[in-house]
Amino acid sequence: MNSGASVVGDERIRLFVAYTLAPDDRERLFAWQLAKLAGSRARLVSAEQLHFTIAFLGERPRSELEPIAEVIGSAVQGAGPMPLELSRYRETRSVGMLVFGDPSGEATRVAEAIQRGLEKIGVYEREARPWLPHITVLRFRRPPRLHPELPVLGRVMPSEAAAYHSVLRRDGAQYDVLRSVALGGR
């Protein structure tokens, strides 16, 4: 378990759990964003902020970080490779995302184990719909209704599972890794 950014005291912090991307995958995705999405009246998500969200926890006391990290560590033990394959671009009312398929089922299995563990310690309530592997690439006030050519990525493999601190800023959220665990098969 690696420690990232530090948080002091027992203040409430915005937390989420996600799979991180390897630097080369982040850079390839960001190059595609610049080439295909720039100028669309939407804000690009920066390369260092790209990730696969597993669970958004919201405002939580900092003291819950260690139990959350333990859940992540337990869930990823023995995890195999998690190759994800890009399937489509999708827009919701406020974000544009790349949606991935999980042919091995391993990324979904571990994400669901993390969600169950977080629910068990009382910091998360699972959604009724199944986990959807996706990366948010755009944020907007009104959907631009884009139909971009998809990037050619091959398989993307998450490199770590991490607890993130989300800091809201005027120019967008900043995500800092607080604790992370390397994933097997990477």
N, C-alpha and C positions, 0 to 999 in steps of 0.2 A: 504494500500500500504506500503510494507516494503522497506526500503532502505538497500542496501547491501554495496558493495564496494563503495568508493568515488572516484570521478574524479574531478579535479580542473581546473579552467580556461575554455577557450573555444576551446581547442585543438580538433583536429579531432580524433575520436576513432572508432574502428571497432565494430559495434553493430549487434546483432541479437535478435530475440524474440523466445522463446521456452517454452514448458511445462517442468517443472522440474519433477523429479521422487522422490518418497518417499525414504528415506534412505534404508529401507529393500528391496525395489525393486532394487535399484542400487547395493546393495551388492549381491543379488541373481544373477543378470546379470553378475556382475564382476566375481563371483565364476565360472559361466559357461564359461566365456571368458578364464579364466585361465585353466580350465579343457579341453576345446574343441578347443581353438584357439591359445594358446601359442605355440611358436616354428614354426610358419607358415611364417616366413620371413616378417611379418607385425607387425605394432606397435598397441598394444591394446590401446583402449581409456580407461583412468582410470575411476574408479567408480564415482568419484565426477564430471566427465565431461559428463556423460551420460545424454541425454535429447532428447526430441522430437522437432526438429526445426520447427518453424512456418513460419518465414520470416527472411532471411539474408538481412541486410540493408547496409552492407559495411561501408566505412569510412563516418562518419557523424559528424557534429559539436556537441560538448558536450551540447550545448544549446538546442538541439532537444530532449534531454532525457526526460524532463518533459512532453512535448506534446505526446511523444511515450508512456510514463507511463500512461497518461490519456486515451489514446486509449485502452490500455490493460485493465485498470480498468473498462472502460465503456463496453467493449466487454464481460467481464466475469461476470458482474452483472446478477444475477439470473440463472447462469449456473447450470445445474444439474450434476449428476454423469457422468463421462466419462470413462466407462470401455473399455479398449482396449485389443484385443486378438491377440496374436502372430500368424502370418500366414505362414511366410517363411523367409529364409535367402536370401539375394541378394547382388551381387557385381557389382559395377560400375567400371570405370577405375581407381579410386583412393581410394574407401572405400568399406568396407563390412558392411552391415546393417541388422538389424532385422526389418521386415515390419509387421505392425499390422493392423488388421481390426478394424473398429469402428461400432459395431453392433447398438448402440443407435443413432449414427450420431451426438452426442453432441460435441465431441472433434473437429470434422470437422466443425460443425456450428460455434463454437467459434473461431477456427483458421481462418476461412474465414471472420468472423466479424472483427478480428484483422487485417487481410490483407487489407480488404476494408478501415478500419479506417486509417491505415498507408498510403495507397494510397491517401486517401482524404487529408491528411496533407502534402503530397508531399515527403515522405521519402522512398517510396517503390513502385515498379511496379510489380503487380501480374503476375505470370507465366501463360501460356496458359493451362498447365496441372493442374489437381486438386491436392490439398494438399494430400500428402502421409504420414500417420503417420509411422515414422520409427525412429530407434535409431542407430546411427553410432557406431559400436563396434570395427572396425579395420580401419587403414589407411595404404596404401602401395603405392609403385611406380609402381609395376606390379601386376595385380590381381593374387592371389594365387590359384584361382579356387577351393575354398573349398566347401564342401558339409557337413557341420557339423550337427550332431544331434541337434535338437532344444531343448532349455531349456524348462522345464515344469514350466510355470509361473502362470497359471491360468489367471485371469484378472489383468491387470496393470492399475492403475488409476493415472494420473498426479496429483501432489499435488498443483502446483502453475503455473501461467503464469508469465514469467519474461523477463525483458530486460537484456541481457548479454553484457558484454564487452569481446571481444575476443582479447587476447594478443598473438601475434605470438612469439614463442621461438624456439630455435634450436632443442629442444627435443619434439616439438609439441605445439599446441595452448593451452593456459590456458584460461578458461572461468570463469569470475567473475560476479555474479548476482549484478546488480546495483539497480534494482527496481523489486519487485515481488508482486503479488496479490494471496492470497489463493483461491483455487477453491472450489466451493460448492460441496457437496456430497462426500467429502473425509473422 
